[in-house]
Amino acid sequence: MKKRDELPDCPVATTVQLIASKWKLLILRNLLARPWRFNELQKNLEGISQKILTDSLRSMEADGIITRTVYPEVPPRVEYALSELGETLRPLMKEMENWGNGYKARLE
């Protein structure tokens, strides 16, 4: 997790730094529904490369937004889920969904 002095003074800029990439937002969207495995995410997020998915997941895990659980099976199973902190993004993501739906409705 980043230290306070590593983050911007502006709270909006802090949020943007932590989650505002196309792929991170879409990963969060998926994890709001349920835990996902790496390959499931990669197949669902059309166009994402393995490197970008790996980097995004590692970054969000380091920031405490998601958790990574490794199950001791053969072959190993790894699942990604929202952490307690990540769950606090649920209302923000819902508002983004509402805004997007409202925008699209204006175009009809």
C-alpha positions as CSV (number, residue, x, y, z in Angstrom):
1,M,0.0,0.0,0.0
2,K,1.3,3.5,-0.8
3,K,2.2,5.9,1.9
4,R,0.4,9.2,2.3
5,D,3.4,11.2,1.1
6,E,3.5,9.1,-2.1
7,L,-0.1,10.2,-3.1
8,P,-1.3,13.5,-4.6
9,D,-2.7,16.2,-2.3
10,C,-6.0,16.2,-4.2
11,P,-8.3,13.4,-3.3
12,V,-9.7,13.1,-6.8
13,A,-6.1,12.8,-8.2
14,T,-5.5,10.1,-5.6
15,T,-8.5,8.1,-6.8
16,V,-7.5,8.6,-10.4
17,Q,-3.9,7.4,-9.6
18,L,-5.2,4.2,-7.9
19,I,-8.0,3.1,-10.2
20,A,-8.4,5.2,-13.3
21,S,-7.2,3.1,-16.1
22,K,-9.4,1.5,-18.7
23,W,-8.5,-1.9,-17.6
24,K,-8.5,-1.4,-13.8
25,L,-12.0,0.0,-14.0
26,L,-13.2,-3.0,-16.0
27,I,-11.4,-5.4,-13.7
28,L,-13.2,-3.8,-10.8
29,R,-16.5,-4.0,-12.6
30,N,-16.1,-7.8,-12.9
31,L,-14.9,-8.2,-9.3
32,L,-18.0,-6.4,-8.0
33,A,-20.0,-9.4,-9.2
34,R,-17.8,-12.3,-7.8
35,P,-14.2,-13.5,-7.5
36,W,-12.6,-14.3,-10.8
37,R,-9.7,-16.4,-11.9
38,F,-6.9,-14.9,-14.1
39,N,-7.9,-16.7,-17.3
40,E,-11.6,-15.9,-16.8
41,L,-10.7,-12.2,-16.5
42,Q,-8.4,-12.3,-19.6
43,K,-11.1,-14.0,-21.7
44,N,-13.8,-11.6,-20.5
45,L,-11.8,-8.4,-21.0
46,E,-11.4,-8.6,-24.8
47,G,-8.2,-6.9,-25.9
48,I,-6.3,-7.0,-22.6
49,S,-2.8,-8.5,-22.8
50,Q,-1.5,-10.9,-20.2
51,K,1.1,-8.3,-19.2
52,I,-1.4,-5.5,-18.6
53,L,-3.7,-7.8,-16.7
54,T,-0.9,-9.1,-14.5
55,D,0.4,-5.5,-13.9
56,S,-3.0,-4.2,-13.1
57,L,-3.8,-7.0,-10.7
58,R,-0.5,-6.7,-9.0
59,S,-0.9,-3.0,-8.6
60,M,-4.4,-3.2,-7.2
61,E,-3.3,-5.9,-4.8
62,A,-0.3,-3.8,-3.7
63,D,-2.7,-0.9,-3.1
64,G,-5.0,-3.1,-1.0
65,I,-8.0,-2.9,-3.4
66,I,-8.1,-6.6,-4.3
67,T,-7.0,-9.8,-2.7
68,R,-5.3,-12.8,-4.4
69,T,-6.0,-16.2,-3.0
70,V,-3.9,-19.2,-4.0
71,Y,-5.6,-22.6,-3.4
72,P,-3.3,-25.5,-2.8
73,E,-4.5,-27.7,-5.6
74,V,-3.0,-29.3,-8.6
75,P,-2.9,-27.4,-10.8
76,P,-2.9,-24.3,-8.5
77,R,-6.0,-22.2,-8.5
78,V,-5.7,-18.5,-8.0
79,E,-8.7,-16.2,-7.5
80,Y,-8.9,-12.4,-7.3
81,A,-11.6,-10.7,-5.3
82,L,-12.3,-7.2,-3.9
83,S,-10.8,-6.6,-0.5
84,E,-12.7,-4.8,2.3
85,L,-11.2,-1.6,1.0
86,G,-12.1,-2.5,-2.6
87,E,-15.7,-3.0,-1.5
88,T,-15.8,0.7,-0.6
89,L,-15.6,1.4,-4.3
90,R,-19.0,-0.2,-4.9
91,P,-21.0,3.1,-4.6
92,L,-18.5,4.9,-6.9
93,M,-18.8,2.2,-9.5
94,K,-22.6,2.2,-9.2
95,E,-22.7,6.0,-9.8
96,M,-20.4,5.5,-12.9
97,E,-22.9,2.9,-14.2
98,N,-25.8,5.3,-13.5
99,W,-24.1,8.2,-15.3
100,G,-23.2,6.0,-18.3
101,N,-26.8,4.8,-18.5
102,G,-28.1,8.3,-18.3
103,Y,-25.7,9.5,-21.0
104,K,-26.7,6.7,-23.3
105,A,-30.4,7.5,-22.7
106,R,-29.9,11.1,-23.8
107,L,-28.6,9.8,-27.1
108,E,-31.8,7.9,-27.9
